[in-house]
């Protein structure tokens, strides 16, 4: 049996390498003993397309999944295909034979996971991090992705390595603690599903 996880994010080859490394580090920190093959697939539609192609040609017993931003708050984390079908702008149909374990969501975006680990942020950005500008941790996954992203950029604006999508986002992602993220339903579900299916 093989396992393959298609991840939204990283368009250039350098960023794809950094993306795979960051997610691999985070998954290992979460206690995964077996690792899926990780592919940074670029934009979310490209990740979905890559997932559909791999799912259609998989061997029996293979586990093929995708990890994408939910973009909007998720009503029921255990029904990701319902969210991806109903969300304006997606309207994604569940591929024939796919189950809910194969659609893994970062709610509402990768930056939500990043701002959840305040200790990692303080260590990564140093004393110029404006921690009080970050979004509150309470109900973090219900916050709009643009708000989370804007507040993260604002909080790091005076840092020499101020937050940006791409290389810098994966550098900070790699420093996150799985324990700090475990309170987020989307992250907890990702780890639970991968441990059960690998």
Buried (B, 14 or more C-beta within 10 A) or exposed (E): EEBBBBBBBBBEEEBBEBBBBBBBBBBEBBEBEEBBEBBBBBEBBBBBBBBBEBBEEBEEEEBBBBBBBBBBBBEEBEBBBBBBEEBEEBEBEBBEEBEBBBBBBBBBBBBBBBBBBEEBBEEBBEEEBBEEBBBEEEEBBEBBBEEBBBBBBBBBEEBEBBBEBBBBBBBBBBBBBBEBBEEBBBBBBBBEBBBEBB
